[in-house]
Amino acid sequence: MTLPSGLRALRHRDFRVFFAGQAVALVGSWMQQVAQAWLVLSLTNSPLRLGLVGSLNFLPVLLFAIVGGAVADRLPKRRLLVITQSLLGCQTLALAALIVTGHVRYWHVCVLAIVWGIANTVDLPVRQAFVVELAGRTDVASAVALNSAAFNVARIAGPAAAGLLIARAGVAPAYFINAGAFVVVIVTLLLLRARGAPAPRQGTTIGAEIREGVRYALGTPRIMSLLAVLFVVSITVFNFSIYVPLFARQVLGRGPEGFGLLMASVGVGAVGGALTLGALRAPSLSLLFVTGFLSCAGLVVMSLVDRFGVAAVALFALGWISVMVVAGCQVALQLAAPDRLRGRIMSLHTFIYGGVFPFGAFTIGSISEHWGVSWAFRVAGLFGLGGLSLVVAWWRLRARGA
């Protein structure tokens, strides 16, 4: 049977097994995120402390992601993923046990959030680099697109399931379900034939390998351009968890139901964008520039919207286009990176995509508090358009110089 072009990565047996495990894990992960937010608010009733936990999840990624990339290039990737997934599963089980026994405290959540972040500093670049070995270079666009689609489907299904579960049985079952999801992932990893063997190296230190990866990225205009586009879009567009609830309340006067429908619009659009990207063999830099500009322009459009139906359509389009940019940058980086440096290059992707989120979220929240979320949309959109204009101008200058 011939698969549609967007699904062609599923021709590879190892990727099918890997993808099935990741799909289960993503739903469990989103369930735990909702449970963690509810748990923190139940313990502290403090939005500030809730924000602090979110920052602690991302802080290790910001500090150590590049180290994780160097580790990914030194050790077998499948073994590393088994270790990181086991650590994440133990973290989840520890919190579940503390909740069930009634001993959980806010500081427990903070410490385990740091553990979660540390594991992800290795897990994320390893997982991204491993995809090429599972699906092959020709089908990596399809593989990344399918993973992105699964992420966005889980972003809709996971919180919905968690909300129903928490209302009926409390937060502990959501943690236990996610722990079970990690078991599924570990089993699927053990079933893979690919081992993700590292490239041979001769007595180099991790520090030297990090410097080699950074030097290569800085000295390769295409990679620098991709990372710059990713930075601009990540810090301006990908703050939906801040934009949408504020927009639903401040501008539309809607409650949780309206917020949920708007987030679903973003998620459905993102799935469509991921599948569109999957139909491409390799996204061109021109396509990523155009979709980046459209994403930032979409923020400016949102600053002018005051009707629910129009907002839902605009957020659907914004989710579609913005995922094409971010997932497209990931695909292009995968293909631009040499095999021996892929883990380190993808760690820069993780560093930017995950590391700038707290800064973007803080800025959007601050603008929204003082001038309203419509101004936050406007400022972020104009900043993004200006930033991308500089990236395009730099790229053209380098191209002429070449």
Buried (B, 14 or more C-beta within 10 A) or exposed (E): EEEEBBBBBBBBEBBBBBBBBBBBBBBBBBBBBBBBBBBBEEBBEEEEBBBBBBBBBBBBBBBBBBBBBBBBBBBBBBBBBBBBBBBBBBBBBBBBBBBBEEEBEBEBBBBBBBBBBBBBBBBBBBBBBBBBBBBBEEBBBBBBBBBBBBBBBBBBBBBBBBBEBBEEEBBBBBBBBBBBBBBBBBEBBEEBEBEBEBEEEEEEEEEEBBBBBBEBBEEBBBBBBBBBBBBBBBBBBBBBBBBBBBBBBBBBEBEEEBBBBBBBBBBBBBBBBBBBBBBBBBBEBEBBBBBBBBBBBBBBBBBEBEEBEEBBBBBBBBBBBBBBBBBBBBBBBBBBBEEBBBBBBBBBBBBBBBBBBBEBBBBBBEBBEEEBBBEBBBBBBBBBBEBBBEBBEBBEEEEEEE
